[in-house]
Amino acid sequence: MNILILGSGGREHSLAWATLQNPKCDKLIVAPGNAGIAAIADCASLDIMDGAAVVAFSEANSIDFVIVGPEAPLAAGVSDDLRAAGFAVFGPSAAAAALEASKAFTKEICDACNAPTAAYGHFTDAAEAKAYVTAQGAPIVIKADGLAAGKGVIIAMTETEALDAVDTMFDGTFGAAGAEVVIEEFMEGEEASFFVLCDGVNVLPIGTAQDHKRAYDGDKGPNTGGMGAYSPAPVLTDAIAQKALDQIVKPCVAEMARRGMPYQGVLYAGLMIKDGQPRLVEYNVRFGDPECQVLMMRLGAQAFDLMHGAADGRLSEMQANWAEDHAVTVVMAAKGYPGDYAKGSVIKGLDALPEDAMNMVFHAGTTLLEGAVTASGGRVLNVTARGDDLAEAQARAYAMVDAIDWSEGFCRRDIGWRALGSG
């Protein structure tokens, strides 16, 4: 099969790495890709937000299957354009992608099917939003309704912080994403990520993970797109995962189908777990980044078969087969991230690192300039390793981090601390 993956981050590098291990893959193209992806697959310059251009490219290159990595092209309807042209696609329709593109829509779906989630209010007016904050008190969570690259959430611990957060949303900091605001009850507990595949009807769990959103050790500093992750997530026991499936995911998927917008693709449920009970924090309609990296390391070649099964409506006859192991990914970011950071620094030492089923460096914000791998983004590398237990996986990942020569970068040194009981 000729396969096209849309995207350019660490998520897409890991998807490409897993896909290439599957014998069904004859040719792989990633658009636009990055320096790491270019070492294992063909990269193409393509506007992945332009559905007509993606269709034309797929026709010209005899593509059999398209995997859409990021959320933005899904929300823009690129998967709809591809399906209309007869292509098999992994990724939901624009209508179904509203589960991530609009937090208010997700709340509406949860209300309709009684899925447990935080109490909330939905606002288009700053004064009304502030009145709600004053009535509810703090701590409280302020969210941009639309897509904000994983950064449109402010957890306000005081009422003053909450009121300032409302101003931040409505003053255009998050662009159109903040034109509408959802204000939620602050949920206590431990957060974890639950990943399932959907084919419109059937739901198949494929793994759990926990990520680290804060920039610095000890969960300090500003929120980021994610500074590392590990899988599996110990807090998501089999019993709690089954509750999440039965009480949250399946009812929501059924409600989507009832509304004529069946969900097909990966559904990433962010859960808050307290006293053995899961509640939905939010949905994402694509693999998490960096959670995808640890999932792909553990799934390997079968990941492609599972994604293809979701696109073909065959999930009822499939299951994910897990090795009894653990994986850790450590994000190396440019100094200054998530604020201002410099681009163009050269990263050395990557060629000496192992690239196999147990150890991989997935590239995110990298470009190849004059033969040198250079940093071109905020989150730049995802240093990933597997081990028989979490401690072994963590040790392997940090051994690789320490072998990379990049003084302009930084990383957290405590990825996995919660599960290991340290930090």
C-alpha positions as CSV (number, residue, x, y, z in Angstrom):
1,M,0.0,0.0,0.0
2,N,1.0,3.6,-0.6
3,I,0.4,5.6,2.5
4,L,0.3,9.3,3.2
5,I,0.7,10.8,6.7
6,L,-0.2,14.5,7.2
7,G,1.9,16.4,9.8
8,S,5.3,17.4,10.8
9,G,5.7,16.7,14.5
10,G,7.0,14.0,16.9
11,R,3.6,12.4,16.7
12,E,3.9,12.0,12.9
13,H,7.4,10.7,13.2
14,S,6.3,8.0,15.5
15,L,3.3,7.1,13.3
16,A,5.7,6.9,10.3
17,W,8.1,4.7,12.3
18,A,5.4,2.3,13.3
19,T,3.8,2.2,9.9
20,L,7.1,1.4,8.2
21,Q,7.4,-1.8,10.3
22,N,4.3,-3.2,8.8
23,P,4.8,-5.3,5.7
24,K,1.6,-3.9,4.1
25,C,3.5,-0.6,3.7
26,D,5.1,-0.4,0.2
27,K,5.7,3.4,0.1
28,L,5.3,6.1,2.7
29,I,5.1,9.8,2.2
30,V,4.8,12.3,5.0
31,A,3.7,15.9,4.3
32,P,5.4,18.1,5.2
33,G,7.6,16.0,7.6
34,N,10.8,17.1,9.4
35,A,14.5,16.2,9.4
36,G,14.0,13.0,11.3
37,I,11.1,11.8,9.2
38,A,13.1,12.6,6.0
39,A,15.6,10.0,7.1
40,I,13.1,7.2,7.0
41,A,10.4,8.3,4.5
42,D,9.7,10.6,1.5
43,C,8.7,14.1,2.6
44,A,6.5,16.3,0.5
45,S,5.9,20.0,0.5
46,L,2.1,20.2,0.8
47,D,-0.4,22.5,2.4
48,I,-2.2,20.0,4.6
49,M,-5.0,22.5,5.4
50,D,-6.0,22.6,1.7
51,G,-8.3,19.6,1.2
52,A,-8.3,20.0,-2.6
53,A,-4.5,20.1,-2.7
54,V,-4.2,17.0,-0.5
55,V,-6.7,15.1,-2.7
56,A,-4.8,16.1,-5.9
57,F,-1.5,15.0,-4.3
58,S,-3.0,11.7,-3.2
59,E,-4.4,11.1,-6.7
60,A,-1.1,11.9,-8.4
61,N,0.8,9.6,-6.0
62,S,-1.6,6.7,-6.1
63,I,-2.2,6.9,-2.3
64,D,-4.2,4.0,-0.8
65,F,-4.6,5.3,2.7
66,V,-4.2,8.7,4.4
67,I,-3.5,9.1,8.2
68,V,-4.2,12.7,9.4
69,G,-2.0,13.5,12.3
70,P,-2.9,17.0,13.7
71,E,-6.3,18.3,14.7
72,A,-6.4,21.5,12.5
73,P,-6.8,19.7,9.1
74,L,-9.5,17.5,10.6
75,A,-11.4,20.5,11.9
76,A,-11.0,22.1,8.4
77,G,-12.6,19.1,6.7
78,V,-9.6,17.6,4.9
79,S,-10.7,14.1,5.8
80,D,-14.2,14.8,4.3
81,D,-12.6,16.0,1.1
82,L,-10.5,12.8,0.9
83,R,-13.4,10.5,1.6
84,A,-15.5,12.3,-1.0
85,A,-12.8,11.6,-3.5
86,G,-12.8,7.9,-2.6
87,F,-9.8,7.6,-0.3
88,A,-9.6,5.6,2.8
89,V,-8.8,7.9,5.7
90,F,-7.9,7.6,9.4
91,G,-9.4,10.7,11.1
92,P,-12.8,12.0,11.9
93,S,-15.0,14.2,9.7
94,A,-15.1,17.9,10.4
95,A,-18.5,17.5,12.1
96,A,-17.1,14.8,14.4
97,A,-13.9,16.7,15.0
98,A,-16.0,19.3,16.9
99,L,-15.4,17.1,19.9
100,E,-12.0,18.9,20.1
101,A,-12.7,22.0,18.0
102,S,-15.5,23.1,20.4
103,K,-15.4,22.4,24.1
104,A,-19.0,23.6,24.4
105,F,-20.0,21.0,21.8
106,T,-18.3,18.2,23.9
107,K,-20.2,19.4,27.0
108,E,-23.4,19.3,25.0
109,I,-22.7,15.7,24.0
110,C,-21.8,14.7,27.6
111,D,-25.0,16.3,28.8
112,A,-27.1,14.4,26.2
113,C,-25.6,11.0,27.2
114,N,-25.1,11.6,30.9
115,A,-21.3,11.2,30.7
116,P,-19.6,12.4,33.9
117,T,-17.7,15.6,33.4
118,A,-17.1,18.9,35.2
119,A,-20.0,21.4,35.8
120,Y,-19.6,24.3,33.4
121,G,-20.8,27.5,31.8
122,H,-20.5,28.6,28.2
123,F,-20.0,32.3,27.4
124,T,-19.6,34.7,24.5
125,D,-19.6,37.8,26.7
126,A,-16.8,38.7,29.1
127,A,-19.1,40.4,31.7
128,E,-21.3,37.4,31.9
129,A,-18.3,35.1,32.2
130,K,-16.9,37.2,35.0
131,A,-20.2,37.2,36.8
132,Y,-20.1,33.4,36.7
133,V,-16.6,33.3,38.0
134,T,-17.6,35.5,40.9
135,A,-20.6,33.3,41.7
136,Q,-18.6,30.1,41.5
137,G,-15.4,31.2,43.2
138,A,-11.9,29.7,42.8
139,P,-10.1,27.4,42.0
140,I,-11.8,27.3,38.6
141,V,-10.8,26.5,35.0
142,I,-11.1,28.9,32.1
143,K,-10.9,27.4,28.6
144,A,-10.9,28.8,25.1
145,D,-13.8,27.0,23.3
146,G,-11.8,26.4,20.0
147,L,-8.5,25.0,19.0
148,A,-5.6,26.7,20.7
149,A,-2.7,24.2,20.1
150,G,-3.2,22.7,23.5
151,K,-2.5,26.0,25.3
152,G,-6.0,27.5,25.6
153,V,-6.6,26.4,29.2
154,I,-5.9,28.4,32.3
155,I,-6.3,26.9,35.8
156,A,-7.0,29.8,38.1
157,M,-6.4,29.2,41.7
158,T,-7.7,32.6,42.8
159,E,-10.7,34.7,41.7
160,T,-8.4,37.4,40.5
161,E,-6.5,35.0,38.3
162,A,-9.8,33.7,37.0
163,L,-11.0,37.2,36.1
164,D,-7.7,38.0,34.4
165,A,-8.0,34.7,32.5
166,V,-11.4,35.7,31.2
167,D,-9.8,39.0,29.9
168,T,-7.0,37.0,28.3
169,M,-9.4,34.8,26.4
170,F,-11.6,37.7,25.1
171,D,-8.7,40.0,24.3
172,G,-7.6,37.9,21.4
173,T,-4.6,36.1,22.9
174,F,-5.9,32.8,21.6
175,G,-7.3,34.3,18.4
176,A,-10.7,33.0,17.2
177,A,-10.4,30.1,19.6
178,G,-11.1,32.4,22.5
179,A,-14.1,34.1,21.0
180,E,-16.2,31.8,23.1
181,V,-15.2,30.6,26.5
182,V,-16.1,27.6,28.6
183,I,-15.6,27.9,32.4
184,E,-15.5,24.7,34.3
185,E,-15.5,23.4,37.8
186,F,-12.0,22.6,39.1
187,M,-11.8,18.8,39.3
188,E,-9.5,17.3,41.8
189,G,-7.7,13.9,41.3
190,E,-5.0,12.5,39.0
191,E,-5.2,13.1,35.3
192,A,-4.5,10.4,32.7
193,S,-5.0,9.8,29.0
194,F,-7.2,7.0,27.6
195,F,-6.9,6.2,23.9
196,V,-9.5,4.3,21.9
197,L,-10.0,3.7,18.2
198,C,-13.5,4.1,16.7
199,D,-14.9,3.0,13.3
200,G,-18.2,4.8,13.6
201,V,-19.9,2.1,15.7
202,N,-17.3,0.0,17.5
203,V,-14.8,1.2,20.1
204,L,-11.4,-0.5,20.7
205,P,-9.1,0.6,23.6
206,I,-5.5,0.8,22.5
207,G,-3.6,2.2,25.5
208,T,-3.2,4.6,28.4
209,A,-0.6,7.3,29.1
210,Q,0.2,10.2,31.3
211,D,1.9,13.4,30.2
212,H,3.6,16.3,31.9
213,K,2.2,19.6,30.8
214,R,4.2,22.0,33.0
215,A,7.6,23.2,31.7
216,Y,9.8,22.4,34.6
217,D,10.5,19.7,37.2
218,G,8.0,19.1,39.9
219,D,5.1,20.3,37.6
220,K,6.2,23.9,37.9
221,G,6.2,26.6,35.4
222,P,3.8,27.5,32.5
223,N,1.7,25.0,30.7
224,T,3.1,23.6,27.4
225,G,2.1,21.3,24.7
226,G,3.7,18.5,26.7
227,M,7.2,17.9,28.1
228,G,7.1,14.1,28.2
229,A,4.9,11.1,28.7
230,Y,4.9,7.5,29.8
231,S,2.7,4.4,29.1
232,P,0.9,2.6,30.6
233,A,-0.7,5.0,33.2
234,P,-0.9,3.1,36.5
235,V,-3.8,5.2,37.8
236,L,-5.9,3.9,34.9
237,T,-6.4,0.4,36.2
238,D,-8.4,-2.1,34.1
239,A,-11.4,-1.5,36.3
240,I,-11.3,2.3,35.9
241,A,-10.6,2.0,32.2
242,Q,-13.7,-0.1,31.8
243,K,-15.7,2.5,33.7
244,A,-14.4,5.2,31.4
245,L,-15.3,3.0,28.4
246,D,-18.8,2.2,29.6
247,Q,-19.8,5.5,31.2
248,I,-18.0,8.1,29.0
249,V,-16.6,6.9,25.7
250,K,-19.2,4.5,24.4
251,P,-22.2,6.7,25.4
252,C,-20.5,9.7,23.6
253,V,-19.7,7.7,20.5
254,A,-23.3,6.4,20.4
255,E,-24.6,9.9,20.8
256,M,-22.4,11.1,17.9
257,A,-23.8,8.3,15.7
258,R,-27.3,9.1,16.7
259,R,-26.8,12.7,15.5
260,G,-25.6,11.5,12.1
261,M,-21.9,12.3,12.7
262,P,-20.4,8.9,13.4
263,Y,-16.9,9.1,14.9
264,Q,-14.1,7.4,13.0
265,G,-10.4,7.7,14.1
266,V,-8.6,7.9,17.4
267,L,-10.5,9.4,20.3
268,Y,-8.2,10.6,23.1
269,A,-10.1,11.0,26.3
270,G,-8.4,13.1,29.0
271,L,-9.7,11.8,32.3
272,M,-9.6,13.0,35.9
273,I,-9.7,10.1,38.3
274,K,-10.6,10.4,42.0
275,D,-11.7,7.7,44.4
276,G,-11.7,5.2,41.5
277,Q,-14.2,7.2,39.4
278,P,-13.2,8.8,36.1
279,R,-14.7,12.0,34.7
280,L,-14.0,13.5,31.3
281,V,-11.7,16.6,31.2
282,E,-11.8,16.9,27.4
283,Y,-11.6,15.0,24.2
284,N,-9.0,15.3,21.5
285,V,-9.7,13.9,18.0
286,R,-6.1,12.9,17.3
287,F,-3.3,11.1,19.0
288,G,-1.7,13.2,21.8
289,D,1.8,14.6,21.3
290,P,3.9,13.3,23.1
291,E,1.6,10.4,24.2
292,C,1.5,9.0,20.6
293,Q,5.3,8.4,20.8
294,V,5.1,6.0,23.8
295,L,2.0,4.3,22.4
296,M,3.6,3.7,19.0
297,M,6.8,2.3,20.7
298,R,4.6,-0.2,22.5
299,L,2.3,-1.0,19.6
300,G,4.8,-1.2,16.8
301,A,3.7,-2.6,13.4
302,Q,0.2,-3.5,14.5
303,A,-0.6,0.2,14.9
304,F,-1.1,0.4,11.2
305,D,-3.4,-2.6,11.0
306,L,-5.6,-1.1,13.8
307,M,-5.8,2.3,12.2
308,H,-6.7,0.7,8.9
309,G,-9.3,-1.4,10.6
310,A,-10.9,1.7,12.1
311,A,-11.1,3.3,8.6
312,D,-12.6,0.1,7.2
313,G,-15.2,-0.5,9.9
314,R,-13.5,-3.7,11.1
315,L,-12.7,-3.0,14.7
316,S,-15.2,-5.5,16.0
317,E,-12.8,-8.3,14.9
318,M,-9.6,-6.7,16.2
319,Q,-7.7,-6.2,19.4
320,A,-4.5,-4.5,20.5
321,N,-1.8,-6.9,21.6
322,W,0.5,-5.4,24.2
323,A,3.9,-6.4,25.3
324,E,4.1,-6.3,29.1
325,D,6.5,-3.4,29.1
326,H,6.7,0.4,29.6
327,A,7.7,3.4,27.5
328,V,8.9,6.9,28.4
329,T,9.4,9.9,26.1
330,V,11.3,13.0,27.2
331,V,10.7,16.2,25.2
332,M,13.8,18.3,24.5
333,A,12.7,21.9,23.9
334,A,14.4,25.1,22.9
335,K,15.4,27.3,25.8
336,G,12.7,29.8,26.4
337,Y,9.8,27.5,25.4
338,P,6.9,27.9,25.8
339,G,7.7,31.6,25.6
340,D,10.1,33.2,23.1
341,Y,12.9,30.9,21.9
342,A,15.6,31.0,19.2
343,K,15.6,28.9,16.1
344,G,18.5,27.6,14.0
345,S,20.8,26.0,16.7
346,V,22.6,22.8,15.6
347,I,21.9,19.6,17.4
348,K,24.8,17.1,17.5
349,G,25.2,13.5,18.7
350,L,22.0,12.1,17.2
351,D,23.9,9.8,14.7
352,A,25.5,7.9,17.6
353,L,22.2,7.0,19.3
354,P,20.4,3.6,18.8
355,E,17.3,3.5,16.6
356,D,15.5,0.2,17.2
357,A,12.4,-1.3,18.8
358,M,13.6,-0.2,22.3
359,N,15.2,3.2,21.7
360,M,14.1,6.0,19.3
361,V,14.5,9.8,19.0
362,F,11.4,11.1,17.3
363,H,11.9,14.6,15.7
364,A,9.4,17.4,16.1
365,G,10.7,20.9,15.4
366,T,13.8,20.0,13.3
367,T,15.0,21.0,9.8
368,L,18.0,19.7,7.9
369,L,20.2,22.7,6.9
370,E,23.5,22.0,5.0
371,G,23.6,18.5,6.3
372,A,23.0,19.5,10.0
373,V,19.9,18.9,12.1
374,T,18.8,22.3,13.4
375,A,16.1,23.3,15.8
376,S,13.1,25.0,14.1
377,G,10.4,24.8,16.8
378,G,9.7,25.0,20.5
379,R,9.5,21.3,21.2
380,V,12.3,19.8,19.1
381,L,13.0,16.2,20.0
382,N,11.2,13.3,21.7
383,V,13.7,10.9,23.2
384,T,11.9,7.7,23.7
385,A,12.7,4.3,25.2
386,R,11.1,1.1,26.4
387,G,11.9,-1.1,29.4
388,D,10.6,-4.0,31.4
389,D,9.5,-1.5,34.0
390,L,9.0,2.2,34.1
391,A,12.3,2.9,35.9
392,E,14.3,1.0,33.2
393,A,12.5,2.9,30.4
394,Q,13.1,6.2,32.2
395,A,16.8,5.4,32.7
396,R,17.3,4.5,29.0
397,A,15.5,7.6,27.8
398,Y,17.7,9.9,30.0
399,A,20.9,8.1,28.9
400,M,20.1,9.1,25.4
401,V,19.2,12.6,26.4
402,D,22.6,12.9,28.0
403,A,24.3,11.8,24.8
404,I,22.8,14.6,22.8
405,D,24.9,17.7,22.3
406,W,22.6,20.6,22.3
407,S,23.3,23.4,24.8
408,E,20.5,25.5,23.5
409,G,17.9,22.9,24.6
410,F,16.4,21.8,27.9
411,C,14.2,19.1,29.3
412,R,12.5,18.0,32.4
413,R,14.5,15.5,34.4
414,D,11.5,13.9,36.2
415,I,9.3,12.4,33.5
416,G,7.4,9.5,35.1
417,W,7.9,10.9,38.7
418,R,4.3,10.4,39.8
419,A,4.2,6.7,38.9
420,L,7.7,6.1,40.3
421,G,6.8,7.9,43.6
422,S,9.5,10.5,43.3
423,G,9.9,14.1,42.5
